[in-house]
Amino acid sequence: MQENEDQRLFFRDLGATAEQAVEEVRGLEENCQAWIAGMTGKLHGYAEQDFGVAFIFAHELSQARDFKDFIRIQTEYLETCSQLFFEQARDLAQTYTKLGLGAITPAAFYSPGWM
């Protein structure tokens, strides 16, 4: 009789632990989805900026009067691209850190019921 009671308690505890594990993973998944959505939005914005700058460059290049003008326009474009790249890299790093820290919390790995 005691053995049946022990088995019943074991499986009840095992089921509760499994349910808790599923809930922890579900919370982690929801956080990851938010993180991915945030990163996707950022990358889309960067692409729009890059294409905008390239479009302006192509338009200005078509207006070049001579080789000196061509070199000036290309140099300005390269300077703009490098500045934009570093701004985007800094922003991406800040966003990645902010979203990454929010996606993984200590509670997701060490909740009191798991020990």
Secondary structure, DSSP 8 states (H G I E B T S, - for coil): -HHHHHHHHHHHHHHHHHHHHHHHHHHHHHHHHHHHHHHHHHHHHHHHHHHHHHHHHHHHHHT--SHHHHHHHHHHHHHHHHHHHHHHHHHHHHHHHHHHHHH--HHHH--GGG-
